[in-house]
Amino acid sequence: MRLYPRKKANGERVWWAAWTENKVTVRHSTKCSTKAAAEVVVARWERERADPVYAAAQGATFGVEAGRFLKACEGAVSRGRMAPETLGMYRQKAGVLVRIIGVDTRLSVFDATTFPAYLEQRRAEFREDREKEITESTLYKEWVAFRQILRTAWREGRFGRDPASLKPQHFGPEYKPRETALSWEQVDKLIGSLPANRAPAVCFALGCGARRREVFRARSGDVDLDKNRVHIRGTKTEAADATLPIVPLMRRLMERAAPIPFPAWENARRDLAVACTKAGVPVVTWNDLRRTFASLLVQAGVPPHIVAKLLRHRTTAMVDRVYGRQTADSLEELVKAAIREPSVNHRRAKTAAPRKQRRT
């Protein structure tokens, strides 16, 4: 590219660049009044001509890329590859990211300082408004959304670097799982405090460990007490939609989970909290009902790998860490049972015939 100066009508000098494309001379103004600044602009133009990925990133904006990512997520939901709740999370986080980073901010300016600056501004917002709280877990979810937006652009050639390289050092999720789970006495009190048209849905959630969305997806015939089976219409994972046995311990709850389908329940979370307060039990969420299902099974001595299957999890990790809550009394009973029943090797040692002594 060749630089040359031109004078504007007001006498100001502006530097222009000229180059040849397909045997045609192309001229563009750098809009710079000094040659040094014009050379920087020309260097960027030359890089864009040589590197299509870099050129694409120069034109890509964060707002447009966030929209493309959310549209791809909507397609994944329609194909059953993503849960609607996940899409909702990404929408909410993308809205915050675009508001702070800027809808017209170009991807070409993103570097290792971009997200740390975002975090500083987010924390400053919450320091100014003391009524609000922010956790590291919330900020980490915003990082995940930021990374996923850039990853989509990276794969499609509109961003020139691995988004993982933009992650701040020593930054990660601060996940503290909830521990609320009800005892049988508290379960009975909660059900007794619910209106007659709401108790069946809660019994279904407690009786089979269904998620809130799965509860209200239930249809007539999904609970077959004669065959001792329940069909859970899940969508969150590949294993979420399943037909499972009704656990004997939970059968009395499943017998009360009728009629199905359950009526629509707006403000279900709030109403459940009100019923808990009325019953004098800890306030629980719908996911706490799922935790209660698992915890009652674990406390009754059901092995974690079986509880994981009933929850439709692939491993026991979540059962061990989150869902399977033992009480001191239940642990004591399990210890007593283990002491009363000797190990297999110990029984064999007692029943094995004595060896003949070797003659010398």
Secondary structure, 3 states (H helix, E strand, C coil): CEEEEEECCCCCEEEEEEEEECCEEEEEEEEECCHHHHHHHHHHHHHHHHCHHHHHHHHCEHHHHHHHHHHHHHHHHHCCCCCHHHHHHHHHHHHHHHHHHCCCCEHHHCCCCHHHHHHHHHHHHHHHCCCCCCCHHHHHHHHHHHHHHHHHHHHCCCCCCCHHHHCCCCCCCCCCCCCCCCCHHHHHHHHHHCCCCCHHHHHHHHHHCCCHHHHCCCCCCCEECCCCEEEECCCCCCCCCEEEECCHHHHHHHHCCCCCCCCCCCCHHHHHHHHHHHHCCCCCCHHHHHHHHHHHHHHCCCCHHHHHHHHCCCCCHHHHHHHCCCCHHHHHHHHHHHHHCCCHHHHHHHHCCCCCCCCC
